[in-house]
Every structure is written in structure tokens, then in C-alpha cells.
Amino acid sequence: MDIDLILAIAHHLAVFTLVAIFAVEFALIRPGLAAPVVQQLGRIDGVYGAAAGVVIIIGIIRVIFGASGWEYYVGNHMFWGKMAAFLLMGLLTVPPTLAIRRWAKSLAENPSYVPPMGEIAASRRFIHLQAGFLVFILIFAAAMARGYGS
């Protein structure tokens, strides 16, 4: 088995893991969050961040050591579109992450704390926007795989 195949497999596994964790957050952040769900969201959000880090690290290794060579990626517009969409998706994770941390802290101070509906709604909007950028990442990745963008 060659290194390019190993890196492609690792990258795809990391990306699918990231998407699965994103889907869990997408499903759990909804009106009526109870204390156990808020605590669970805190752990899930941490794993989400770690998974994003793994995707980035494996992606960088793949760009450097993959069969296409870094020159292919640097000159590919689809690659840069994918990177921009990934960056925007990452930036959109910040407000929900901060909200989840705030809710967990408030819950630790007051066991009967319930996150405000407005904050839940705002976090859901950011998550929906993330889903939109995820679609662009998939489009750019499919285009790259077919040689577009160079």
C-alpha cells in the first residue's frame, strides 16, 4: 500500500468523523436543552474541535507527501475554495462553542439553569450556516478529484 492511499484513507476517515460529530451537535442543539444534554454538548464540542485539528493535520501531510504534490494544490482554485469554505465553517463554530461553554459554566453554578431560547436559536443559526459551507467543501472536493481548478 502506498503512502498516498494511506493518507487519502486517513483524510477521508477524519473528515467523515468530523461530519458525524457535526451532525450530533446539529441534532442536540435545540430548544429545551436539559442539563445532561448541555454537559454532553461540552464533551462533543471538544471532540469536534479535536477532529477538525486531525483533519487539518492529515490534510497538510497529504498536501506535502501525497502523489499530487504541493504544486498541484497551490495552483488549484478549487483547493483554495475548499480551504476558504473550511475556514469559514471553522469560524462559524466559535459562537456555538462559546455558548456551550457559557451554558456549562452556568449549569455548574446553578443546577436548574436552562439555556435561554435566544442563545439556542442563535447557535442553531450558526450551525445551519456551517452546514451550508460544508456543502461547498464537498462540491470543491468533488471538483478537485476530477481535475478542475488547475
Order of alpha helices (4+ residues) and beta strands (2+ residues): alpha-alpha-alpha-alpha-alpha-alpha
